[in-house]
């Protein structure tokens, strides 16, 4: 028996093995990273004397029937389900099925935080937790909360939380298809929680503030617990890693003082780096930084997205990264309100123009609580009950087919796909990119084997569809 079962609601949920064999449902890339939010809750509950089991259906290839059987076998006192908006349909299906056991069910995750009314519309959940779930989940088990939506107080002192209970998952299950069998899994780390910015397409604008940082010592203590297992390979999953210059440098110094030989990647904004930060990042082992650029048009990027970044600022940031031997990746998006053909052409060209090292291209996707979601509803580009249509199954079972993107006036969905494809081809087949990387490959053939060769493994699908196999947007 287990006191608590925590379930990571999958984007694609199959009823049984026969259903899995007959139907293919795109699951995005959610099997690339273990559900660290559940592992934090699990470790907190374990610290307070409870036994916990984590079920991650996508990574382990589990069906709804498998989940049902595990609940029968474990006989938990309470069940927790976390879900994003794309996984609301499976969360509802799982909760509806498990409701038969008369076990309290708690819903957490980004969707309920952005849509607290969800559990009223889908009354299969006893509790909905908005915000940090560790302490509140424990309090629910102690009977301290009435059923319904609970607004969790922010956990200000993140160092007080135990490290994620990684022993509850098999990290070998979390591998992207382009990874080589001999590659070492990169452990995910959260050095902070929150983001102070307010991009129009982001669904966590109302929930991301204020930013809370863990101490450098606490972060590196956690890194040491998995250092041998991951061979020093880490991915920092913070929304904006270098928000605090002091904190960033302290963390890098702590890594160096402990004598750790690390290789890690981060995401941040180009206005949150400078020479000194990059010097310390490179010295501590940072190999790649991803920047959200969104559009090649200054007008779209700043007036529509709210990024507050000019081409000159982005170009300077990329140059600084390359000066310090850190590769720069750009994330760009296709399809914003008021976007014109001229704006889209600028977006297609920006990655080559700014001499980036890698790019990722996505379609603009309205999600609840974002300003673009609200605008898309006002403009009748999406129905106001899109979430309910999807979660109830009225739009089918494939999120990739069911969800609706933002398509600017005068364009079609196919136009957006074509621009995505064009952006990828323009960048990765540009003479500038090929020549830059040819000489890098000659000088560092191991780097080519570890990184760039994997690009070519997914290239045929990108050329054909404008994205990787599982990519939703």
Secondary structure by P-SEA (a helix, b strand, c coil): cccbbbbcccccccccaaaaacbbbbccccccccaaaaaaaaaaaaaabbbbbbbbcccccccaaaaaaaaaaacccbbbbbbcccaaaaaaaaaaaacccccbbbbbcaaaaaccccccccccccbbbccccaaaaaaaaaccccccccccccccccccccccccccccccccccccccccbbbbbbbbcbbbbccccccccccccccccccccaaaaaaaaaacccccccbbbbccccccccaaaaaaaaaaaaaaccccccccccccccccaaaaaaaaaacccbbbbcccccccccccccccccccaaaaaaaaaaaaaacbbbbbbbbcccccccaaaaaaaaccccccccccccccccccccccaaaaaaaaacccccaaaaaaaaccccccccccccccccccccaaaaaaaaaaaaaaacccaaaaaaaaaaaaacaaaaaacaaaaaaaaaaaaaccccccccc
